[in-house]
Amino acid sequence: MARPLRIEFEDAIYHICARGNPRTEIFRTDAERALFLQLLQHSADPFAGTVFCFVLMNNQYECVSCR
């Protein structure tokens, strides 16, 4: 069953996270981490989003952002 649609409103703050199944690595090298950070910036720019903080671990990432 799909989850309900996210409620969006101006200046909302979002906690975004993902983890490998079952906690397997999603980042194995520094190059993969650098690529992820480029994609994170690229995805925030078109929406005038701001990423306040983020953490990259071998098996997960978390970030806090708003738009």
N, C-alpha and C positions, 0 to 999 in steps of 0.2 A: 504494500500500500504506500502510495506516495505521501510525502509530508505536505502539510498545508503551505500555501504560498507565503513567502516572506513579506512582512509588512514593511513598506518603504516610506520614509518621510524625510523631509529636508533636515540636514545636520544630524541624521541618525548615526550611531556608532555601531559597528559590526565586528564581532569576533569570528574570524574565519579560521578553520582548522581542518586538517586531514591527516590520517594515519595509514600506514601500510597495513595490508591484511596478511596474516595475523601478526601485526606489529613488525612486519618485515621492512627492510631498508627501502626507502624511496630516494635517498641521496647516497651515492657510493663514493663520489669524488668531489673535489672542490670545483671542478668544471661544471658538474651538474648543479651544484649550489649556485654558482655564478649565473648559469642559464636561468634558473628559477627566479633569481632576483631581477634579471632583465625582463622576464615575462611578467613578474609582479608589477614592475614599474610601467611596462607597456599596457597592462590591463587597467591600471588606475588612471592613466593619462586621459583617455577619451571621455571618461566620466567625471573629470575634474575631481578625482578622489585623492585623499590623503592617507598614507599609511603612517600611523603613529608609531607603531613598534612591531617587531616580528622576531620570531625565533625559529631557527632551522636546526632540527636534530636529524640523526640518521634515519629515523623511522617516522618522523612527522614534522609538520610545520604549523605554526599558529601566527596570526597577525591580527592587529586591531586597526580598523580603518573607518573612514567616514566619507560621505560625498555630499 
